[in-house]
Structures are given as structure tokens and as C-alpha cells.
Amino acid sequence: MAEFRCAPDTLASVENPLASHHPSEHGRPHRPRTGRTTDVHVRQGRWGAVAVVALLALGVCGLAACSSSKSVTTASAGQCGFFTDARRGWDFQTRACAHPEAALIVSRASGTKPCAAGDRDFEYKVRKRKSSSTDEYVCTQLNAKVGDCFNNPRHVNAHLDRLRKVPCGTGAYEVDTRLAADDIKVCDESAKKFRDTEEVRFVVPPVSYCLHKIGA
């Protein structure tokens, strides 16, 4: 388990809520009068334009698969996505769990206890700057089903931010076995058929995967 760069104690999350687009109504063209009335109308016009742009953005978001970026420490258990490396630390890019980019699932939200010993390859540690503060840990697991592919299941610990789901093809690692248990023999059968296999096992909750490299 590797340690990562310091992250602030509190980072605001950025959300993109889904909303429907309601076009604004427009009256007849109006020629502003002179004096304070003109200033009022100009301000209203500016805020109206901002509102229209905001509604258009939300309308587009409602038609597409929207996502958000948040501090790792604000990610909730059950959320899916992937890590990205930001200057202040890592961010968690959230995706719907069925989204093709959702490589990881948060198995335990931020807490002061380390992840289970067998899960620390997929642990993110937030080292606090203040000596009086307690370090925090976020636990993640693969978000995968049989047939999903990843770029490299060895991207763990300090390289977990490089782990991605990818289209299946030569060089990618395909999940061929998934067991709802921490099973050290998860790759026994796959190893008889494929030259390059990789086991990924978790303790809490228990689940095991075997992946093989396509084309190897």
C-alpha cells in the first residue's frame, strides 16, 4: 500500500445534477428607457442570458450520461468510477456503475481505519497535513463482470489512477472468472487455457476475479 500526496482536509465536491430543459419565454423587443430603468433592464438581460445558458447545459446533461469529479474522501460506498491524479491529490471521477468507464466501485467510504489487509492494493490513503489530524482511507474494488476488459490489472497502489476499463482486444485483460469469495484458486482453470493470467482478490466484501491477457 503506497502513500499518496497530501490532500486538503476538506474538498468541495462538484456535482452535475440531471435536469430537464425548460426554454424561457420571450416577449416583444423592448427598447430600454434612459435613467435607472435602463440599468435594471440591462442587468435583467444579462442574468437572463446566464439562466438560458445554464438551462441549456442542464438540458444537454439530461440527454447524455453525466458524471462528476469529487474529492476521494467524499465518495460514497457503492459509487463507481475511476481515479485521476490531480495536483492536490487524487480525484474520483464518478460514473454510473454500468458505464463502460466505471472501473472501480467504492467498497467503503472514507474512514480512519485502513482497509482490510487483503484489500490494500486498491486502497487510497489521505495523509492529513496537521499532525493532530487522523489519516483517512478509502477502499475500492474492481467493478467488473465476466467479459469486461481492463488495460492492466497490475495498476494498483500508487498506480491505481492508471487503471481503466478498455474495449476488449489484443493486449487487454479480460475477466473470465468472477467468484463471490476470496478464493486463491480463482485462476486455476484459466491458467490451463491462457498463458498470461492475473488474479485479483478482495476480502471485504469477498470477491475474486481472474483475468487473462488477450492475444498472449
N, C-alpha and C positions, 0 to 999 in steps of 0.2 A: 504494500500500500504506500503510494507516494504522497508527499505533502505538496500542496499547491500554493500559489501566490496568495498573499493576503487579500481578503475581500472585506469591504466595509461591513460593520455590524448590521446595518440596515440598508437595503437597496430597494428602491421602489420597483414594483412590477409594472410592466406595460401590457395592457390588455387591448384587444381589438374586438369589442363586442359585436355580435351579429345584429343587424337591424335592417328593416325594410326601408326602401327609399320612397319618401313621400314628396313629390315635386311641389315647390312653392307656387302660389297663385300670384299673378301679376295683374295690376290694374292698368289704366291708361297711362301713357307717358305723362310725366309731371314736370313742369318747369319750375325749379325752386325759386322762391321769393328771395329778396335781399334781406340782410339782417340775420338775427339769431336763428330764424326759421330755416334758412339755407344750411347753416351748420348742423342742425338737427337732422335734416333730410340726408345730408352727405354722410353723417355718421351711421344713420339707419341703413343707407345703401351699402356702406362698407360691411357692416355686420350682417346684412342680408346676403351679401356675396359669400362671406365666410361660412354662413349657415348652409348655403346651397352646396358649397364645395364639400363641407362635412357630410351632408346628406348623400351626395354622390359617392363619396368614399365608402360610406357605410352600405350604400346600395350595392356597390361592386363587391364588397366583402360578403354580403349576403348571398351572392351568386357563386362565390368561389370558396375553396377550403381556406379559411382564415387561420392564422396562427399568431403566436405572441412570443416575445422574448422576456424572460424573467430571471431574477437572481435565483441561483440554485437553491438558496435557503428558503425561498418562498414557494418552491414546487411542492405540490401535494401528492400524497400517496395515491397511486392509480393513474396519475398523469403520464402521458407518453411524449416522446420527443427525442432530442439528441443534444449533446453538449457542443458549445462553441467556445473558443478561447478568446476572451476579451482582455483588454489591458488591466482591468481591475480584478480579474479572476475569470471564472467560467460563468457563462450564462446557460440557461436551459431553454432551448427552442421548443415550445410545445406544439404538438400535432395530435390530431385525433388518433387513437390507438390503431385504427385500421388504415391510417395514411401510410403510403409507401416509404416515407422518410422517418417514421416513428421507430427508431432502432432500439430505444430503451424504454423501460417503464420504471417509475419511482416505486420501489417496494416499501420504503419507509421514508417519511418526510424528515426534515432536519431535526436532529436531536443531539444531546450531549454525549450519548453513548456511541462507541464505534459500532460499525456493522458487525454481523456475525463473522467469526474468523474465516469461514469459507467463502464469504461474500466480498472480501475487501479488495479484490481486483476491480470491482465495479463501485467502489466507494469514493465519494468526494468529500474531502476534509477541508473545512473552512477554518483556517488559523486566525484567531482574533488578534488584533493589534494591541489591545490593552491586556496587560498581564493579569488583571483581575477578571477578565472575561474567560469563559469556558469555550474551547473549540467545539465546532459543530460538525456533524457528519450526516451526509445524505446517502441513502442506499439505493442502488438501481440494479436492474436485471435486464437481460435481453428481452425484448418484446418480439417474439418470433413464433411462427408456426412452421410445420413441415412444408418445405418448398420455398421459404424465404431465403434471400441471399444477402450476405454481408461482404464488405471489402476485405476485412481481416479480423477474425475473432481474437487475434493476439494484441489488438489495440486496446490495452487495458491500463489500469493505474494512471500514470502521468500521460498516457497516450489515448485515454478513453474519449477525449474530444475528437479523435480522428475516426472513431468507429461510425460507420454508416451502413444503412441498407442500400443495396445496389441492385440493378437488373441482373438476373442470372445469366451468366456467360462465362467464357473461359477466364480463369483466374479468380473468379468469385467463389466464396464459400457458401455452399447450400446446406440448409438444415435438412437432414434426412431422418433424424430421430428426435422425439421430444417425450420425456417421461416426467410424470408428476411425482418425482422422488429425487433425492440426492444419490445418484447411482454411479459409482465409479466405473461400472462396466457398460456405460451407455454407448460406447463406441466399439464394443467387441465385435458385433456383427458387421458394422460398416467397415471396419479395418480389414475384413476379409475381401471386400469388394473394391475398396479405394486405397490408393497409395498414400494420400495425404489427408488425415482426419484430425479434427480438433474437438476435444470435449470441453464443454462449458457447464459448470455445475453451481447450483446455489443451495443455500441452507434454509434461509427464511424469506419467503416460503420455499419449500423444497421443489426444485425442478432441475432437470438435466437435459442438455442438448448435445447432439453430435452433428458436426458439420464436416463436409468433405470438400476439397478443392476441385472445382470443375476443370477438367482437362488435364489433371495431374496423373 
